[in-house]
Amino acid sequence: MALEDKISNKIEDAKGKAKEVGGDITGDDSLKSEGKADQASAALKDGIESVKDAAGKIKDKLTGN
């Protein structure tokens, strides 16, 4: 996974956590839900990047790189 992707995903996750907490504090369920969705999106992107990394490693082993 590229460093930029890791940083971007961590920022998206942090924003989501902030929105969720803000929604909790203010009683804004919509903001809370938006925060949870942002966190889920960041986690999904992390998972996809991990699969890409693993596939690349397998390819390298099979091709002798």
N, C-alpha and C positions, 0 to 999 in steps of 0.2 A: 504494500500500500504506500502510495506516495505520501510524503510528509505533509504536503498541502492538504490532501484529503483527510488525513488524521486530524489536523488542526481544524479544518472546516467542520468535521463531524463533532469534535469536542465543543466547538463554539455553538453549533446548533443545539447540542444536548444541554449546554449550560443555559442558553436562552430559553429552552423549553422548561428547564427546572425553575428558572426565574419566573416565567409566566405562570407555572403551576402554583408556586408559592404566592405570587401576587394574587392569583385567583382565590386561593385559600384565605388570604388575609382580607380581601375585599368582598368575599362571598360571590365572586363572579365565576359562575360555573363554566361559562363559555371560554373565558381566558384560561381557566384551569384545564379544560379539555384541549384547548389549542396547545398548551404547554406539553401535555401528555403526548399529543400527536407529533409535536416537534421532536420529542425524545425518542419516540418509536421510529420516526423517519431516520434519525441519526443512527440508531442501533441497526436498522435495516441496511443502511449504507455501509456501516462497519462490517456487517456480515457479508455483504456482496464483495467488498474489497478483500476480505479474508479468503473467500472462495477463489477470487482471481489470483491472489498470491499463491495459494496452495496449488492451483492448476498450473501456474507458471513454474513452480518448483518441480512438479511432476514432469512437466514437459522438458525441463532442463535435465532431469535425471535420465529420461528416456533418450534424449538426444546427445547425452554425454557432455553437456555444458556445465 
